Amino acid sequence: MAAATKEKTKVKLVPLGDRIVVQREVSQEKTSGGIFLPDSAKDRPTRGKVISIGDGRVLDNGSRSTLQVKVGDIVLFTSYAGENIEVNGEEYLMMSENEVLAILG
């Protein structure tokens, strides 16, 4: 009997309008002094990598605005920005572009 192969389906997440999808950086596991932190004591990272972007907000004249961020940018945002979503066991953050504070160069 041949073993059945199970292919992992890859979901493509495409945000609408001026929304972007960010993969948040991993939080620190221990302090600079070597103390390991429990999950409740870890800070929520406020930077991440842009994974996907929307087409831009529709303007009054019917055209679309261009986004300032692009896929691959490392961005800064507040710890409470966006909505946490999970796709195929991976956690992402979906937010509006105006929630981005800065692009790290």
Order of alpha helices (4+ residues) and beta strands (2+ residues): beta-beta-beta-beta-beta-beta
